[in-house]
């Protein structure tokens, strides 16, 4: 399975937006070699531009990818880097983005956003291939066996998954799968499945979907059982979220453990 397969559902469920910004508010930076050619891509928390000299920064942007509710984004280190000298196609993407920004032609913002999305995918592929020493989703997706089970959860959140089923997808014994998943991802398969379902359910409720439909969609036997699980995790009922006035503040997007 390719790294892109491991990203497809995450890219679909969390809209990714890349918008040029000053370095002091940027979460995506490109720094240059002494000759001015783009050399590294950096992605991390807001204000990463302050960690580099302004003369070295050739492009900076803010990336919005679902915030803390995106489990992959939440599992990334504060700063990750990507060497453009190892990927000529990514370097070409950066040059196109710089060209669009400099020329200021009609539709440049949209073009930069699309090119930035491709750049982020390539950056995340490299991170998945490199792996992670810290427990979390990035480490799980980097594992060739666990990633099969995680992608199955992502793609089929409403299925009645049992650990035995997911172990079979991963090609591991039940005991080995359960132990490895907990050690690598940092939570049990059932806990990750529950958290993923509630993240998606929250998205659907914000869009206005009915509570009973959302409950069925994500494998709950009843709207009542779903309501209890949602309230336990988010601290409010799904009905109140669905009926929240437009423009009002939303509760935390991260389910409680």
C-alpha positions in Angstrom: 0.0 0.0 0.0 1.4 3.4 -0.9 1.8 6.3 1.5 -0.8 8.2 -0.5 -3.4 5.5 0.2 -2.8 6.2 3.9 -3.6 9.9 3.4 -6.5 9.8 1.0 -9.4 9.6 3.5 -7.7 12.2 5.8 -7.3 14.6 2.9 -11.0 14.1 2.0 -12.3 14.5 5.6 -10.2 17.5 6.5 -10.1 20.4 4.0 -6.6 21.6 3.5 -6.0 25.3 2.7 -2.7 27.0 2.0 -2.7 30.8 2.1 0.4 33.0 1.7 1.3 34.8 4.9 4.1 36.7 6.6 6.7 34.4 8.2 5.7 35.5 11.7 2.3 33.8 11.4 3.3 31.1 8.9 3.1 27.3 9.5 4.7 26.5 6.2 8.1 27.9 5.1 10.5 27.4 2.3 14.1 28.3 3.0 16.8 28.8 0.3 20.4 27.8 -0.4 23.0 30.5 -0.6 22.4 30.9 -4.3 18.7 31.6 -3.6 17.3 28.3 -4.9 14.6 26.6 -2.7 16.3 24.1 -0.4 14.0 23.0 2.5 10.3 23.0 3.3 9.4 23.4 6.9 6.0 22.7 8.4 5.0 23.2 12.0 3.3 25.3 14.6 2.5 29.0 14.0 5.3 31.4 14.1 8.0 29.0 12.9 9.3 31.8 10.7 10.9 33.3 13.9 13.3 30.3 13.9 14.9 31.3 10.6 16.6 34.4 9.4 14.3 36.5 7.2 16.9 36.5 4.4 16.7 32.7 4.1 12.9 32.5 3.7 11.7 32.5 0.1 8.1 31.5 0.7 5.8 31.4 3.7 2.1 30.4 4.2 -0.5 29.5 6.7 -1.8 25.9 6.5 -5.3 25.1 7.8 -5.9 21.3 7.9 -8.6 20.7 10.4 -6.7 21.8 13.4 -6.6 19.6 16.5 -9.5 17.5 15.3 -7.2 16.1 12.6 -5.5 13.1 14.3 -2.6 13.0 11.9 -1.9 16.7 12.2 -2.1 16.4 16.0 0.4 13.6 15.9 3.1 15.5 14.0 6.1 17.0 15.8 6.2 20.8 16.3 8.4 21.1 13.2 9.1 18.8 10.3 11.4 19.4 7.4 11.7 18.2 3.9 14.9 18.4 1.7 13.9 19.6 -1.7 17.2 18.4 -3.1 15.9 14.9 -2.8 12.7 15.7 -4.7 13.0 17.7 -7.9 9.2 17.7 -8.5 8.5 19.2 -5.1 11.1 21.9 -5.8 9.3 22.7 -9.1 6.1 23.0 -7.1 7.7 25.6 -4.8 9.0 27.5 -7.8 5.6 27.6 -9.4 4.1 28.8 -6.1 6.7 31.6 -5.9 6.0 32.5 -9.5 2.3 32.8 -8.9 2.7 34.8 -5.8 5.2 37.2 -7.5 3.1 37.7 -10.7 -0.2 38.2 -8.8 -2.2 37.0 -11.8 -6.0 36.3 -11.7 -6.6 33.1 -9.7 -3.2 33.1 -8.1 -4.5 32.4 -4.6 -6.4 29.3 -5.8 -3.4 28.0 -7.8 -1.1 28.5 -4.7 -3.7 26.6 -2.6 -3.8 23.7 -5.0 0.0 23.5 -5.4 0.4 23.8 -1.6 -1.9 20.9 -1.1 0.3 18.7 -3.3 3.4 19.9 -1.5 1.9 19.0 1.9 1.0 15.5 0.6 4.6 15.0 -0.5 5.9 16.2 2.8 3.6 13.9 4.7 4.6 11.0 2.5 8.2 11.6 3.5 7.2 11.7 7.1 5.3 8.4 6.9 8.2 6.7 5.1 10.6 8.1 7.8 8.4 6.9 10.7 8.2 8.3 14.2 9.6 7.3 17.5 6.7 8.9 19.4 3.4 6.9 19.8 0.6 8.3 17.6 -1.1 8.1 14.3 2.0 9.0 12.3 3.8 6.1 13.9 0.8 3.8 13.1 0.6 4.9 9.5 4.4 4.3 9.2 4.0 0.7 10.2 3.2 -1.4 7.1 1.0 -3.8 9.1 -0.8 -1.5 11.4 -1.4 1.0 8.6 -3.6 -1.5 6.8 -5.9 -1.7 9.9 -5.9 2.1 10.4 -6.8 2.7 6.8 -9.6 0.1 7.2 -11.0 2.1 10.2 -10.7 5.4 8.3 -12.4 4.1 5.2 -15.1 2.1 7.0 -15.9 3.8 10.3 -19.4 2.5 10.4 -18.4 -1.2 10.2 -18.8 -3.3 13.3 -15.0 -3.7 13.7 -13.7 -6.2 16.2 -10.1 -6.5 17.2 -10.1 -9.9 15.5 -11.2 -8.3 12.2 -8.6 -5.6 12.3 -5.9 -8.1 13.3 -6.8 -10.1 10.2 -6.5 -7.0 8.0 -3.1 -6.3 9.5 -2.0 -9.9 9.1 -1.1 -10.3 12.8 -2.3 -12.6 15.6 -4.9 -11.0 17.8 -2.6 -10.7 20.8 0.3 -9.3 18.7 -2.0 -6.8 17.0 -3.5 -5.5 20.2 -0.1 -5.1 21.9 1.6 -3.5 18.9 -1.3 -1.1 18.2 -1.3 0.1 21.8 2.5 0.5 21.9 2.8 2.3 18.5 -0.4 4.3 18.3 -0.7 5.0 22.0 -4.3 3.8 22.4 -6.2 0.6 21.8 -7.8 -0.1 18.4 -11.3 0.2 20.0 -10.4 3.6 21.5 -9.0 4.9 18.2 -12.1 3.6 16.3 -14.4 5.3 18.8 -12.4 8.6 18.6 -12.4 8.5 14.8 -16.1 7.9 14.7 -16.8 10.8 17.0 -14.6 13.2 15.0 -16.5 12.4 11.8 -19.8 12.5 13.6 -19.0 16.0 14.9 -18.2 17.1 11.4 -21.5 15.8 10.1 -23.6 17.3 12.9 -22.0 20.7 12.3 -23.1 20.4 8.6 -26.7 19.8 9.9 -27.1 16.1 9.6 -29.7 14.4 11.8 -28.6 12.8 15.0 -30.3 9.4 14.2 -28.7 9.3 10.7 -25.2 10.1 12.1 -25.6 7.5 14.8 -26.5 4.8 12.2 -23.7 6.0 9.9 -21.0 5.4 12.5 -22.1 2.0 13.9 -24.2 3.0 16.9 -27.2 0.8 17.8 -29.3 3.7 18.7 -29.4 7.5 18.8 -29.5 7.4 22.5 -26.3 5.4 22.8 -24.6 7.7 20.4 -25.8 10.7 22.3 -24.4 9.4 25.5 -21.0 8.7 23.9 -20.9 12.1 22.2 -21.8 13.9 25.4 -19.2 12.0 27.4 -16.5 13.0 24.9 -17.5 16.5 23.9 -19.4 17.7 27.0 -22.6 18.5 25.2 -25.4 16.8 23.3 -25.2 16.2 19.5 -28.6 17.9 19.2 -27.3 21.2 20.7 -24.4 21.1 18.3 -26.6 20.5 15.3 -28.9 23.4 16.4 -26.0 25.8 17.3 -26.7 29.3 15.7 -24.6 30.1 12.7 -21.4 31.9 13.6 -21.4 30.9 17.3 -18.3 29.4 18.8 -17.9 25.6 18.5 -16.8 23.4 21.4 -13.4 21.7 21.4 -13.0 19.5 18.3 -11.0 16.9 20.2 -12.9 14.1 21.8 -12.0 13.5 25.5 -10.0 10.4 26.1 
